[in-house]
Amino acid sequence: MNTDKLTYVQVLFDRPIPVQDISTIRKSFYDIKGDEIQKIVSIVDLLKLGEFSIKSELLKIMMESSDKQIRNLCCRLYCCVAQHSDIPLLESYVMKIITQGDDDELKSFITSSQYSLSPEVVPLLLALLDDWEDTEIEERIRSVLDELFPVIDFFDEDVSIDDIRQVFVNLFDEINGDVYYHGGLPVFPGIWTKELLERAIEAKNQKSALYMTNIPTLLSLWIGKDCPTYFDTLIDDKKINELFEYIKTIAMMNWEKGSKYFFGHKI
């Protein structure tokens, strides 16, 4: 596997779900010496089978790897499978990025953090706001907060950092800390498929691309099958039909509102 092309799409959707049992893959993983890419591949194989205890190895690679692309990939994967209690463990990684002064890696972390779907990520993001006020990093943090909890207009110039903090002080008195959230609501694929289909039909009528990213990504991660439509997909009758079939697959699966999934396995 070429590290120059190592992406979450490649490791997640360009490779089939493994046929080996969990114990065999775990043994193979711990036999790997030094090859970070092969370690990630084995970790992903275990995650696809619902063996989420291996996620601690992602954090280890994030802290130790000298390859930024690998660290970014591990961070995104970690956020996708993290439980609420796993989010504070990211603080050491964030502090390392800040110490190194790598703004690009910090931006990558912020983008990845939205896939945690956890309220626990909000304090971590809020802690970054003061030091990056009036920068692209602040804008990215506001964007992620808006994706998870769109309770105010985070991009209004009159909404200060103090205002944002107070919004979440009030909000956290109301929300269930055991639940995962997106769009201000407990997560549920039925909400996303409705939004995705409505947008796709609108794009088809406008003869335009989908211009939607997060919902197709979340659905792909949850069911373990890449969504047929993404941001720059031109929507036509064929794509609409593919999307209908994709949504049928999702509708036949069992989902618990407010719970988080990865490749069909409840986290």
Contacts in CASP RR format, 6 or more apart in sequence:
PFRMAT RR
TARGET T0000
AUTHOR 0000-0000-0000
METHOD contacts of the structure
MODEL  1
MNTDKLTYVQVLFDRPIPVQDISTIRKSFYDIKGDEIQKIVSIVDLLKLG
EFSIKSELLKIMMESSDKQIRNLCCRLYCCVAQHSDIPLLESYVMKIITQ
GDDDELKSFITSSQYSLSPEVVPLLLALLDDWEDTEIEERIRSVLDELFP
VIDFFDEDVSIDDIRQVFVNLFDEINGDVYYHGGLPVFPGIWTKELLERA
IEAKNQKSALYMTNIPTLLSLWIGKDCPTYFDTLIDDKKINELFEYIKTI
AMMNWEKGSKYFFGHKI
1 10 0 8 1.000
1 11 0 8 1.000
1 37 0 8 1.000
1 38 0 8 1.000
1 41 0 8 1.000
3 37 0 8 1.000
3 67 0 8 1.000
3 69 0 8 1.000
3 70 0 8 1.000
6 37 0 8 1.000
6 40 0 8 1.000
6 69 0 8 1.000
6 70 0 8 1.000
6 73 0 8 1.000
7 73 0 8 1.000
8 73 0 8 1.000
8 76 0 8 1.000
8 77 0 8 1.000
9 226 0 8 1.000
11 40 0 8 1.000
11 41 0 8 1.000
11 44 0 8 1.000
11 73 0 8 1.000
11 77 0 8 1.000
12 44 0 8 1.000
12 48 0 8 1.000
12 220 0 8 1.000
12 221 0 8 1.000
12 224 0 8 1.000
12 226 0 8 1.000
13 220 0 8 1.000
13 224 0 8 1.000
13 225 0 8 1.000
13 226 0 8 1.000
15 41 0 8 1.000
15 44 0 8 1.000
15 45 0 8 1.000
17 48 0 8 1.000
17 49 0 8 1.000
17 224 0 8 1.000
17 263 0 8 1.000
18 25 0 8 1.000
18 45 0 8 1.000
18 48 0 8 1.000
18 49 0 8 1.000
20 28 0 8 1.000
20 45 0 8 1.000
22 46 0 8 1.000
22 49 0 8 1.000
22 51 0 8 1.000
25 42 0 8 1.000
25 45 0 8 1.000
25 46 0 8 1.000
25 49 0 8 1.000
25 51 0 8 1.000
26 46 0 8 1.000
26 51 0 8 1.000
26 54 0 8 1.000
28 42 0 8 1.000
29 39 0 8 1.000
29 42 0 8 1.000
29 43 0 8 1.000
29 46 0 8 1.000
29 54 0 8 1.000
29 57 0 8 1.000
32 38 0 8 1.000
32 39 0 8 1.000
32 42 0 8 1.000
36 61 0 8 1.000
36 65 0 8 1.000
36 67 0 8 1.000
36 70 0 8 1.000
37 70 0 8 1.000
39 57 0 8 1.000
39 61 0 8 1.000
40 58 0 8 1.000
40 61 0 8 1.000
40 70 0 8 1.000
40 73 0 8 1.000
40 74 0 8 1.000
40 77 0 8 1.000
43 54 0 8 1.000
43 55 0 8 1.000
43 57 0 8 1.000
43 58 0 8 1.000
43 77 0 8 1.000
44 77 0 8 1.000
46 54 0 8 1.000
47 54 0 8 1.000
47 55 0 8 1.000
47 77 0 8 1.000
47 81 0 8 1.000
47 262 0 8 1.000
47 263 0 8 1.000
48 224 0 8 1.000
48 262 0 8 1.000
48 263 0 8 1.000
49 263 0 8 1.000
49 265 0 8 1.000
50 262 0 8 1.000
50 263 0 8 1.000
50 265 0 8 1.000
52 81 0 8 1.000
52 83 0 8 1.000
52 262 0 8 1.000
52 265 0 8 1.000
52 267 0 8 1.000
55 77 0 8 1.000
55 78 0 8 1.000
55 81 0 8 1.000
55 82 0 8 1.000
55 86 0 8 1.000
58 74 0 8 1.000
58 75 0 8 1.000
58 77 0 8 1.000
58 78 0 8 1.000
59 74 0 8 1.000
59 78 0 8 1.000
59 89 0 8 1.000
59 90 0 8 1.000
59 93 0 8 1.000
61 70 0 8 1.000
61 71 0 8 1.000
61 74 0 8 1.000
62 71 0 8 1.000
62 74 0 8 1.000
62 75 0 8 1.000
62 78 0 8 1.000
62 93 0 8 1.000
63 92 0 8 1.000
63 93 0 8 1.000
63 96 0 8 1.000
65 71 0 8 1.000
65 74 0 8 1.000
68 102 0 8 1.000
68 104 0 8 1.000
68 105 0 8 1.000
71 105 0 8 1.000
72 105 0 8 1.000
72 108 0 8 1.000
72 109 0 8 1.000
72 112 0 8 1.000
75 90 0 8 1.000
75 93 0 8 1.000
75 108 0 8 1.000
75 109 0 8 1.000
75 112 0 8 1.000
76 108 0 8 1.000
76 112 0 8 1.000
76 115 0 8 1.000
78 86 0 8 1.000
78 90 0 8 1.000
78 112 0 8 1.000
79 90 0 8 1.000
79 112 0 8 1.000
79 113 0 8 1.000
79 114 0 8 1.000
79 115 0 8 1.000
79 116 0 8 1.000
79 121 0 8 1.000
80 115 0 8 1.000
80 116 0 8 1.000
80 221 0 8 1.000
80 262 0 8 1.000
81 262 0 8 1.000
81 267 0 8 1.000
82 90 0 8 1.000
82 116 0 8 1.000
82 118 0 8 1.000
82 267 0 8 1.000
83 118 0 8 1.000
83 260 0 8 1.000
83 267 0 8 1.000
84 118 0 8 1.000
84 119 0 8 1.000
84 120 0 8 1.000
84 177 0 8 1.000
84 178 0 8 1.000
85 120 0 8 1.000
87 116 0 8 1.000
87 118 0 8 1.000
87 120 0 8 1.000
87 121 0 8 1.000
87 124 0 8 1.000
88 120 0 8 1.000
88 124 0 8 1.000
90 109 0 8 1.000
90 113 0 8 1.000
90 124 0 8 1.000
91 124 0 8 1.000
93 109 0 8 1.000
94 106 0 8 1.000
94 109 0 8 1.000
94 124 0 8 1.000
94 128 0 8 1.000
97 105 0 8 1.000
97 106 0 8 1.000
97 109 0 8 1.000
98 106 0 8 1.000
103 136 0 8 1.000
103 137 0 8 1.000
106 128 0 8 1.000
106 137 0 8 1.000
107 136 0 8 1.000
107 137 0 8 1.000
107 140 0 8 1.000
110 125 0 8 1.000
110 128 0 8 1.000
110 137 0 8 1.000
110 140 0 8 1.000
110 141 0 8 1.000
110 144 0 8 1.000
111 140 0 8 1.000
111 144 0 8 1.000
113 121 0 8 1.000
113 124 0 8 1.000
113 125 0 8 1.000
113 144 0 8 1.000
114 121 0 8 1.000
114 144 0 8 1.000
114 147 0 8 1.000
114 148 0 8 1.000
114 214 0 8 1.000
115 217 0 8 1.000
115 218 0 8 1.000
115 221 0 8 1.000
117 148 0 8 1.000
117 180 0 8 1.000
117 181 0 8 1.000
117 182 0 8 1.000
117 187 0 8 1.000
117 260 0 8 1.000
118 180 0 8 1.000
118 181 0 8 1.000
119 148 0 8 1.000
119 172 0 8 1.000
119 175 0 8 1.000
119 177 0 8 1.000
119 181 0 8 1.000
121 148 0 8 1.000
122 145 0 8 1.000
122 148 0 8 1.000
122 149 0 8 1.000
122 168 0 8 1.000
122 172 0 8 1.000
125 141 0 8 1.000
125 144 0 8 1.000
125 145 0 8 1.000
126 141 0 8 1.000
126 164 0 8 1.000
126 165 0 8 1.000
126 168 0 8 1.000
128 137 0 8 1.000
128 141 0 8 1.000
129 138 0 8 1.000
129 141 0 8 1.000
129 161 0 8 1.000
129 164 0 8 1.000
130 161 0 8 1.000
132 138 0 8 1.000
132 141 0 8 1.000
133 161 0 8 1.000
138 161 0 8 1.000
139 155 0 8 1.000
142 154 0 8 1.000
142 155 0 8 1.000
142 164 0 8 1.000
143 154 0 8 1.000
145 154 0 8 1.000
145 164 0 8 1.000
146 154 0 8 1.000
146 155 0 8 1.000
147 182 0 8 1.000
147 183 0 8 1.000
147 214 0 8 1.000
148 181 0 8 1.000
148 182 0 8 1.000
148 183 0 8 1.000
148 184 0 8 1.000
149 168 0 8 1.000
149 171 0 8 1.000
149 181 0 8 1.000
149 183 0 8 1.000
149 184 0 8 1.000
150 183 0 8 1.000
150 184 0 8 1.000
151 167 0 8 1.000
151 171 0 8 1.000
151 184 0 8 1.000
152 159 0 8 1.000
152 163 0 8 1.000
152 164 0 8 1.000
152 167 0 8 1.000
153 159 0 8 1.000
154 164 0 8 1.000
175 181 0 8 1.000
176 186 0 8 1.000
179 186 0 8 1.000
179 187 0 8 1.000
179 258 0 8 1.000
179 259 0 8 1.000
180 186 0 8 1.000
180 187 0 8 1.000
180 258 0 8 1.000
180 259 0 8 1.000
180 260 0 8 1.000
181 187 0 8 1.000
181 258 0 8 1.000
182 192 0 8 1.000
182 214 0 8 1.000
182 218 0 8 1.000
185 191 0 8 1.000
186 257 0 8 1.000
186 258 0 8 1.000
187 218 0 8 1.000
187 257 0 8 1.000
187 258 0 8 1.000
187 259 0 8 1.000
187 260 0 8 1.000
188 255 0 8 1.000
188 257 0 8 1.000
188 258 0 8 1.000
189 219 0 8 1.000
189 222 0 8 1.000
189 223 0 8 1.000
189 250 0 8 1.000
189 253 0 8 1.000
189 255 0 8 1.000
190 250 0 8 1.000
190 251 0 8 1.000
190 255 0 8 1.000
192 215 0 8 1.000
192 218 0 8 1.000
192 219 0 8 1.000
193 219 0 8 1.000
193 247 0 8 1.000
193 250 0 8 1.000
193 251 0 8 1.000
195 215 0 8 1.000
196 212 0 8 1.000
196 215 0 8 1.000
196 216 0 8 1.000
196 219 0 8 1.000
196 227 0 8 1.000
196 229 0 8 1.000
196 243 0 8 1.000
196 247 0 8 1.000
197 243 0 8 1.000
197 244 0 8 1.000
197 247 0 8 1.000
199 210 0 8 1.000
199 211 0 8 1.000
199 212 0 8 1.000
200 210 0 8 1.000
200 229 0 8 1.000
200 235 0 8 1.000
200 239 0 8 1.000
200 240 0 8 1.000
200 243 0 8 1.000
201 240 0 8 1.000
203 209 0 8 1.000
203 210 0 8 1.000
203 211 0 8 1.000
203 235 0 8 1.000
204 235 0 8 1.000
204 236 0 8 1.000
204 237 0 8 1.000
204 239 0 8 1.000
204 240 0 8 1.000
207 234 0 8 1.000
208 234 0 8 1.000
208 235 0 8 1.000
209 231 0 8 1.000
209 232 0 8 1.000
209 233 0 8 1.000
209 234 0 8 1.000
209 235 0 8 1.000
210 216 0 8 1.000
210 229 0 8 1.000
210 230 0 8 1.000
210 231 0 8 1.000
210 232 0 8 1.000
210 233 0 8 1.000
210 235 0 8 1.000
211 231 0 8 1.000
211 232 0 8 1.000
212 229 0 8 1.000
212 230 0 8 1.000
212 231 0 8 1.000
213 230 0 8 1.000
213 231 0 8 1.000
216 227 0 8 1.000
216 229 0 8 1.000
216 230 0 8 1.000
216 231 0 8 1.000
217 227 0 8 1.000
217 230 0 8 1.000
219 227 0 8 1.000
219 246 0 8 1.000
219 250 0 8 1.000
220 226 0 8 1.000
220 227 0 8 1.000
221 261 0 8 1.000
221 262 0 8 1.000
221 263 0 8 1.000
222 250 0 8 1.000
222 261 0 8 1.000
222 262 0 8 1.000
222 263 0 8 1.000
222 264 0 8 1.000
223 249 0 8 1.000
223 250 0 8 1.000
223 253 0 8 1.000
223 261 0 8 1.000
223 263 0 8 1.000
223 264 0 8 1.000
224 262 0 8 1.000
224 263 0 8 1.000
224 264 0 8 1.000
225 246 0 8 1.000
225 249 0 8 1.000
227 246 0 8 1.000
228 239 0 8 1.000
228 242 0 8 1.000
228 243 0 8 1.000
228 246 0 8 1.000
229 235 0 8 1.000
229 239 0 8 1.000
229 242 0 8 1.000
229 243 0 8 1.000
233 239 0 8 1.000
253 264 0 8 1.000
255 261 0 8 1.000
256 266 0 8 1.000
259 266 0 8 1.000
259 267 0 8 1.000
260 266 0 8 1.000
260 267 0 8 1.000
261 267 0 8 1.000
END
